[in-house]
């Protein structure tokens, strides 16, 4: 069941909060989401956002780079670029910074099993320091998952004391992994940081299809292209903006 939290803040009730997650120059939907979330939270909380100096090792990223072409970091005063996914010493430094900040809540966006070691270490340290751990679940388990990934994912999720999901389907998946978990539901927001269109493109077919975002095997773009080939229908036009 969806739960509601108190709304409304003022200077006397501002919470101190930490968010740990990717932000530009890292690219992708999770980085966009975390950035948008932090911009809103900074208006209502005393916020510290901890991002990464390195997200994935090169051999694990299916592309030329996991960074935007301009490679520019955000210069918001609440952001610290600190965590190297492959250097546990930076995890320790991040945990020390979180504890010194004394937040009421630390929020971890969650989307892939790769982050279990780092996030488990940070979440466990926060709980020992009596800091509430909340996990924002983009995906409960990886899109391309196997049994060992589910086991490791559960290891991290068990450190969460409350959870935020963006659909009822993800709530059901979380309940299967952690029965009785305290869950809040909020729909995925609409991104507002992309520039507005300056012109209206002409319609090219009766049905226009858009595939938008990073191209990944699990998203089924190859299946879509094969299906359109079978249809042989000139009234359908597909745009891939990846």
VEXDREN-2710 file (C-alpha; in Angstrom, 1 decimal):
% VEXDREN-2710
k/r/px/py/pz
1/UNK/0.0/0.0/0.0
2/UNK/1.2/3.5/-0.8
3/UNK/2.2/5.5/2.2
4/UNK/2.2/9.3/2.5
5/UNK/4.9/11.5/4.1
6/UNK/4.3/14.8/5.8
7/UNK/4.5/17.8/3.4
8/UNK/5.6/21.3/3.9
9/UNK/8.9/22.6/5.2
10/UNK/10.2/25.9/6.7
11/UNK/13.5/27.1/8.1
12/UNK/12.8/25.5/11.4
13/UNK/11.9/22.0/10.0
14/UNK/14.5/21.6/7.2
15/UNK/15.9/18.2/7.3
16/UNK/19.6/17.4/6.8
17/UNK/20.0/14.9/4.0
18/UNK/22.6/13.1/1.9
19/UNK/22.1/11.6/-1.5
20/UNK/24.7/9.2/-3.0
21/UNK/24.5/8.7/-6.7
22/UNK/25.8/9.6/-10.2
23/UNK/25.5/13.1/-11.7
24/UNK/27.0/14.8/-14.7
25/UNK/29.5/14.5/-16.3
26/UNK/28.2/10.9/-16.1
27/UNK/25.5/10.2/-18.7
28/UNK/22.3/8.2/-18.6
29/UNK/18.9/8.3/-17.1
30/UNK/20.0/7.6/-13.5
31/UNK/22.4/10.6/-13.6
32/UNK/19.7/12.8/-15.0
33/UNK/17.2/11.6/-12.4
34/UNK/19.6/12.0/-9.5
35/UNK/20.5/15.5/-10.6
36/UNK/16.9/16.6/-10.9
37/UNK/16.1/15.1/-7.5
38/UNK/19.0/16.9/-5.8
39/UNK/18.0/20.3/-7.3
40/UNK/14.5/19.9/-5.8
41/UNK/15.8/18.5/-2.4
42/UNK/18.3/21.4/-2.1
43/UNK/15.3/23.8/-1.9
44/UNK/13.8/22.0/1.1
45/UNK/16.7/20.4/2.9
46/UNK/20.2/21.0/4.0
47/UNK/21.6/18.7/1.3
48/UNK/24.9/17.0/0.6
49/UNK/25.1/15.1/-2.7
50/UNK/28.1/12.7/-3.1
51/UNK/28.8/11.6/-6.7
52/UNK/31.6/9.7/-8.3
53/UNK/35.0/10.3/-9.8
54/UNK/34.8/6.9/-11.5
55/UNK/31.6/5.1/-12.1
56/UNK/32.4/1.9/-14.1
57/UNK/35.7/0.4/-15.2
58/UNK/36.1/0.7/-18.9
59/UNK/35.8/-3.1/-19.6
60/UNK/32.3/-3.2/-18.0
61/UNK/30.8/-0.3/-19.8
62/UNK/29.2/-1.2/-23.2
63/UNK/30.2/1.9/-25.1
64/UNK/33.0/4.4/-25.7
65/UNK/32.5/6.2/-22.4
66/UNK/30.0/6.6/-19.5
67/UNK/30.6/10.3/-19.5
68/UNK/29.0/13.2/-21.5
69/UNK/31.2/14.5/-24.4
70/UNK/31.8/17.8/-22.6
71/UNK/32.9/16.1/-19.4
72/UNK/31.8/19.1/-17.3
73/UNK/31.0/18.6/-13.6
74/UNK/28.2/20.4/-11.9
75/UNK/29.3/23.3/-9.7
76/UNK/26.5/23.3/-7.2
77/UNK/27.8/24.0/-3.7
78/UNK/26.1/20.9/-2.2
79/UNK/27.9/18.4/-4.6
80/UNK/31.1/16.5/-3.8
81/UNK/32.7/14.3/-6.4
82/UNK/34.4/11.7/-4.2
83/UNK/33.6/8.0/-4.8
84/UNK/35.8/5.8/-7.0
85/UNK/34.0/2.5/-7.5
86/UNK/37.3/0.6/-7.5
87/UNK/38.9/2.3/-4.6
88/UNK/37.5/1.4/-1.1
89/UNK/39.6/4.2/0.5
90/UNK/37.2/6.7/-1.2
91/UNK/34.2/4.7/0.2
92/UNK/35.7/5.2/3.6
93/UNK/36.2/8.9/3.0
94/UNK/32.6/9.2/1.8
95/UNK/31.2/7.5/4.8
96/UNK/33.3/9.7/7.1
97/UNK/31.8/12.8/5.3
98/UNK/28.3/11.5/5.6
99/UNK/28.7/10.8/9.4
100/UNK/30.2/14.3/10.0
101/UNK/27.3/15.8/8.2
102/UNK/24.9/14.2/10.7
103/UNK/21.9/13.8/8.3
104/UNK/18.6/12.4/9.3
105/UNK/18.4/10.4/6.0
106/UNK/20.8/9.1/3.4
107/UNK/19.3/8.2/0.1
108/UNK/20.8/5.7/-2.3
109/UNK/19.5/5.4/-5.9
110/UNK/19.6/1.7/-6.8
111/UNK/19.7/0.3/-10.3
112/UNK/22.5/-2.4/-10.8
113/UNK/24.3/-5.1/-8.8
114/UNK/27.7/-3.6/-9.6
115/UNK/27.2/-1.1/-6.7
116/UNK/26.5/-3.7/-4.0
117/UNK/30.0/-3.6/-2.4
118/UNK/30.3/0.2/-2.2
119/UNK/26.7/0.9/-1.3
120/UNK/26.5/-2.0/1.2
121/UNK/29.5/-0.6/2.9
122/UNK/28.1/2.9/3.1
123/UNK/24.6/1.9/4.1
124/UNK/25.9/-0.4/6.8
125/UNK/28.1/2.3/8.2
126/UNK/25.2/4.8/8.1
127/UNK/23.0/2.4/10.1
128/UNK/25.7/1.9/12.7
129/UNK/25.7/5.7/13.0
130/UNK/21.9/5.8/13.5
131/UNK/21.3/7.4/10.1
132/UNK/18.1/6.4/8.4
133/UNK/18.9/4.5/5.1
134/UNK/16.4/5.0/2.3
135/UNK/16.8/3.3/-1.1
136/UNK/15.2/4.8/-4.3
137/UNK/14.8/1.7/-6.5
138/UNK/14.9/2.4/-10.2
139/UNK/15.2/-1.4/-10.8
140/UNK/14.9/-3.9/-7.9
141/UNK/17.0/-6.3/-9.8
142/UNK/19.1/-5.9/-13.0
143/UNK/17.2/-6.1/-16.3
144/UNK/19.5/-9.0/-17.4
145/UNK/19.6/-10.9/-14.1
146/UNK/20.7/-14.3/-12.8
147/UNK/20.5/-16.0/-9.4
148/UNK/23.8/-14.6/-8.0
149/UNK/22.8/-11.0/-8.9
150/UNK/19.5/-11.4/-7.0
151/UNK/21.4/-12.8/-4.0
152/UNK/23.8/-9.8/-4.0
153/UNK/21.1/-7.3/-4.6
154/UNK/19.1/-8.6/-1.6
155/UNK/22.3/-8.3/0.5
156/UNK/22.3/-4.5/-0.1
157/UNK/18.5/-4.0/0.0
158/UNK/18.4/-5.5/3.5
159/UNK/20.3/-2.5/4.7
160/UNK/17.4/-0.2/3.7
161/UNK/15.0/1.0/6.3
162/UNK/12.5/2.5/3.9
163/UNK/12.2/2.4/0.1
164/UNK/10.9/4.6/-2.7
165/UNK/9.7/3.0/-6.0
166/UNK/8.2/4.6/-9.1
167/UNK/5.6/2.0/-10.1
168/UNK/3.4/-0.6/-8.5
169/UNK/5.2/-3.3/-10.5
170/UNK/8.5/-2.4/-8.8
171/UNK/6.7/-2.4/-5.4
172/UNK/5.6/-6.0/-6.1
173/UNK/9.1/-7.0/-7.0
174/UNK/10.5/-5.4/-3.8
175/UNK/7.8/-7.2/-1.7
176/UNK/8.9/-10.5/-3.2
177/UNK/12.5/-9.8/-2.2
178/UNK/11.8/-8.1/1.1
179/UNK/8.4/-8.9/2.5
180/UNK/7.1/-6.3/4.8
181/UNK/9.4/-3.5/3.6
182/UNK/8.3/0.1/4.2
183/UNK/7.6/1.4/0.7
184/UNK/6.6/4.8/-0.8
185/UNK/5.4/5.1/-4.4
186/UNK/5.9/8.1/-6.6
187/UNK/5.7/8.1/-10.4
188/UNK/8.8/8.8/-12.5
189/UNK/9.0/12.5/-13.0
190/UNK/9.1/14.3/-16.4
191/UNK/12.6/15.6/-17.1
192/UNK/12.6/19.4/-17.6
193/UNK/16.3/20.1/-18.2
194/UNK/16.3/19.2/-21.9
195/UNK/15.9/22.2/-24.3
196/UNK/12.5/22.8/-25.8
197/UNK/12.1/22.2/-29.5
198/UNK/12.4/25.3/-31.6
199/UNK/10.6/23.9/-34.6
200/UNK/7.9/21.4/-35.4
201/UNK/9.0/18.5/-37.6
202/UNK/6.7/17.4/-40.4
203/UNK/4.9/14.1/-39.9
204/UNK/6.6/11.3/-41.9
205/UNK/4.1/8.5/-41.4
206/UNK/0.7/7.8/-39.9
207/UNK/2.4/6.2/-36.9
208/UNK/5.6/7.7/-35.5
209/UNK/7.7/5.5/-33.1
210/UNK/10.5/6.9/-31.0
211/UNK/13.2/4.8/-29.3
212/UNK/14.9/7.2/-26.9
213/UNK/17.9/6.7/-24.6
214/UNK/20.9/4.5/-24.2
215/UNK/20.8/1.4/-26.5
216/UNK/21.1/-1.7/-24.4
217/UNK/20.5/-5.4/-25.4
218/UNK/17.6/-5.9/-22.9
219/UNK/15.6/-3.0/-24.4
220/UNK/14.7/-5.0/-27.4
221/UNK/15.6/-2.6/-30.2
222/UNK/16.6/-5.4/-32.4
223/UNK/13.2/-7.1/-31.9
224/UNK/11.5/-3.8/-32.8
225/UNK/13.5/-3.4/-36.0
226/UNK/12.8/-7.1/-37.0
227/UNK/9.1/-6.6/-36.3
228/UNK/8.9/-3.5/-38.5
229/UNK/10.7/-5.4/-41.2
230/UNK/8.0/-8.1/-41.1
231/UNK/5.2/-5.6/-41.2
232/UNK/6.6/-3.9/-44.4
233/UNK/4.3/-1.0/-43.6
234/UNK/5.3/2.4/-45.1
235/UNK/2.8/4.0/-42.7
236/UNK/5.1/3.4/-39.7
237/UNK/8.3/5.4/-39.1
238/UNK/10.8/4.7/-36.4
239/UNK/13.3/7.2/-35.0
240/UNK/16.2/5.9/-32.8
241/UNK/17.6/8.7/-30.7
242/UNK/20.1/6.9/-28.6
END
